[in-house]
Amino acid sequence: MKRLMVSLFAFSFIAFVYFQLKPVDPNEERMVQVQSVVTKVNKGRMGDYIIELKDKAGMYFISKVDVENLNLDSLAAKLNGQRVSVSFIKPNILSRFGPMINKKRITKVELGNQTVFSVI
């Protein structure tokens, strides 16, 4: 009986961790939107495009998977110094711990009424 309980607990724990760590599909329900002025756009070490926002903590990034049709120089020229609306995936419970703390994957960038980038 004890072995069964330990096995059930271990299976439940593994399932919980799996569902918390699996990639999140971007959709309107899972997004948070912030508005700020872009202070810098550059390329990160892993190939992601990093957008720094004035008065906003954390690292906002466009995943390297999503940048295939984006040019870094034109994106930087268009966004630097501009007030933008940035949407990102709401972090899940486990992303508040470990290497993903304060990192926000951008799903949409809007400049005025123009959508500059979107994965939705």
N, C-alpha and C positions, 0 to 999 in steps of 0.2 A: 504494500500500500504506500509506504514511504517513497519507494522508487517511482511509482506512478505519479505521485504528487510533485516530486522533483522534476520529472520529465515534463509534466504539464506546465510547470512554472518556467522551465527553460525554454520550451517551445513558445509560450506566450511572450516571454521577454524578447526572444529572437524576432518574432512576428512584429512586436511593437517597434523595435529598433529598425527593422526593415522598412516599415511603412513611414517612419519618421525621416529616414535618410534617402528614400527613393526620390528621383527628380520630380519636381512639381511642374505640371503642365500649366503654362500661363493662360489665364482667362480672367475675365472682368471681376469675378467673385474673389479671387485670391490676390488682387492688386491693391497697393497703397499708392496714393498720388501726393507728391510734394511739389512746391513751386519755389524756385530760387534762381539766383544768378550763377551762370557757369563761370568759374574762375580759371579752369584749365581742362584740356582734353589731351590725353596722351595714351600711349600703348604700354600696357603692363608687361611684366616678365613672362607671363604665361600666354601672351597674345591677345588678351582681352583689352578692350578700349575702356579706359578709366575716365570718368567725368567727375571733376571736383566741383562741389557746390558750395557757395558762400553760406556760412552760418548753418551748415548741415553736417552733423557728425557721420562718420562711416565712409566706406568706399562704395561708390556707385559704379557698376561696371556693365558693359555690354559684352556678353559672353563671346568668346572666339568662335563658337559654333554659329553665331548669328551675324558676324561681321563680314561675311563673304562679299556682299554687295555694297559695303560701306568703305569710303575712302577717308582715312584718318585726317589728312590735311584739309580736305573740304569740310569735314565735320567740325574740326577745330575752328576753321575760319568762320563758319556759319554760327557756331554756338558761343564762342568766347565772348564774355561780357554781356551776353543776352539773358533776359529772364525767360526761363523755360519751365515747362511742366514735365516732371519725370514720374513715370509709373514704374513700380517695381513689385516683385513677388513678395508677398507678406511672409516673413520668416516663420517656420514651424517651431515646435517646442525645442527640438534638439539643435537647431541652428543657432541658438543663443549660447551654445557652448562650443569650445574647440576652435578650429581654424576658420570657420565661417562667421564668427561673431563680427558684427558691424559691417558685413559685406552684403550689398543689396544688388541683385541681378535686375538690370533695367529691362523692361518689356516694351516701353513706349516713351518717346521724347517728342514733345510738341513745342513749337516756337510760334506763339500767337495762335492762329487757326491752322497752321501748317504742321502736319505730322512729318517729322524729320526721320524718325526710326520707329518701327513697330514689328513685333513678332506675332502679334495677334491676328 
